[in-house]
Amino acid sequence: MNALNLKKGASSKSAYNLRDLADDTLETHTLAVLVDNESGVLARVIGLFAGRGYNIDSLTVAETDHTGHRSRITVVTTGTRSVIEQIKAQLGRLVPVHQVNDLTVEGPSVERELALIKVAGKGEKRVEALRTAEIFRASVVDSTLESFVFELTGTPEKIDALIDLMRPLGLVDVARTGVAAIARGL
């Protein structure tokens, strides 16, 4: 601090204003990471995020190449542009990682998530829950006299919307898979 109580670079008229204002905005990115399918790889990738204080919004993992023993890890994370670049660079340096794709910046992609949503209710609330689920094209995968379990596949925003509408109708529980994503086209 100086006599005027200004931080260095705080004034837009300062010759020392070196801050990049766009770098302060948080962005959500979907990263597709191709790795060797061997024990400990997921722990190393997760450890990279945990050790540096990066947050994981969604995580899915599955073997995609049985003959080549490769798995695909899809991570949705939020951070500033520089943090996202740092995450991609650090992931690329891990030995079992073969490829890191940022689906958010590489072009259009398809993202889907699966959710199981349990709603309990009787009478009019039960009927309204069925109507609401039908609007979202959710399937009934389990039914008792007191509850339904709906299955919904769609974007995370679509799933959030259905969950919000089911709360007043007797939402009991939600299980979500996390985002699976793939680039469109070739």
N, C-alpha and C positions, 0 to 999 in steps of 0.2 A: 504494500500500500504506500501511496505517496501522500503529499499534503492535501490533495484534492479528493482523497479516498476513492480513487479509480484503480481498478485492476488493470494490469497490462493488457492491451489489446481490447479493452472494453468499449472504446469509442470507435464508431465506424469511420471517423475522420482521422484516426491515428495512423501513422505510418507503420506502426507495429501491430496492426490488427491482422494477425495471422490465422485466426480461427476460421474454419470452414463451416458456415452455418448449416449447410445441407448435411454435414456429417453428424449432427446432433439428433437427427430424426431416426426413429426406430423403424426398421423394415422387417417384414416376415419373409423368410426364404425357405424353399423346399429343396433340400439337397438329396441327391441319389448317389449313394456310395457303394461301389462294387468292391467286395472284399473276398479274401480266401475264406472258405467255410471250415474253420478250425476253431478249436476251443480257445477261449480267451480273447478273440478278436472283438467281440461286442463289448467286453469289459474295457478293452483299450480305447475304443472309440468313445464310450461313455465316460471313461476316465479323463479323456481329453477335455470334454465339456465340463465335467465336475471340477477338475483341477484348476480351471481358469475362471470358474464362476459363470459360465455360459448356461443359458436356460434351454431346455428341450421342451417344445410345446407338444410334439407328437413324435413317436418312434415306432417304426414297423421293420421287421426283419424276416426274411425267408430265403431259403436256398432257391436260386433261379436257374442254376446250371449244375445238374447232377453229375454229369461226366467230368466237368472241369472243377467241381467242388467250389463253386462261387456262390456267394450270397449277396443280396441287395439290401442295404440298410437305407430306409427313407427317413430323413430327419427334418422336421419342421422346427425352425429356430428363429428367434427374434433378436435383433441387435442393430447397431449403427452399421453403415456401409463398411467402415473400416473393420469392425468386429467380424462381420460376415466374411470379408476377404481373409482375415486372419484365421478364422475357423477353417475355411477351404484350404488355405495353405498348410495349416497344421495337419489336417486330415490327409492331404496328399503326401505328407512326409512319413506317415505311418507305414511300416513295412508290409503288412498284409493288405493294404489298400491299393487297388489297381486303377481306379478311376473315381473322380469326384465331379458330378454334374450339378450345377445350380439351375434347377428347372425354372426358377422364377425369372432369371435373366436370359436364358438360352432360347426363349421362344414359348409358344403356347404349349400347355401341358394339360393333362387330364388328372384331376385329383378326386379320389373317392374315399369314403370312410364308411364303415359298417357300425351300426349301433343296435343294441337290444334295449328296449325301453319297457319297463314294467309299470303298469298303471292299475291301481285298485279302485274300485268304486261300484256303486249299485244305482239302479234306477236311471234317472236322466243323465247323470254324470257318466255312467257306463256307455250309454248310447252316444253321448257327445264325444267321448274318447274314440269310439269306433268311427264316427263321422270325420273327426279331425285326422285320424290315421289314414283314412281312405283318401282324403284330399292330398296328403303327402305321398300317396302310393306305398304306404307302409303295410307290410304283411303281418297277419296275426300268426305267430308261430307257437303260441301256447295260450290256452284259455281255461279258466276255472270259473266257478260261480261268483268269485269275488275279484278276479283280476284277469288282465291280458298281458301278454308279452308281445310287443311289436318289433319287427325287424325292419330297419330302414337303411338303405344305401344311398349315399349322396355326398354332396359337398359338406364340409364341416358347418357352414352357415345354415344349410338346410336342416341338418340334425339339431343344431342349436335352436332353430325356430320351432321345431316340433316339440322339443323338450320344454321350451318356455310355455307353449300352449297347453302342454299336458300337466304342468304344475298345479293349476287350480282344479284339475279334473282327477287328481289323486296319484300323481307321480310317486312311485315308491323307490325305484332303482334304475340306474343306467349303466350299461357296459359298452365301451367304445373300443374299436380296434386301433385307432390312429390312422393317419393318412397314408394311403398307397397312391403313388403318382408315377406317371410316365409321360415322356414328351410326345407331342402329336407329330404326325407326318414321319418322314424318313429320317 
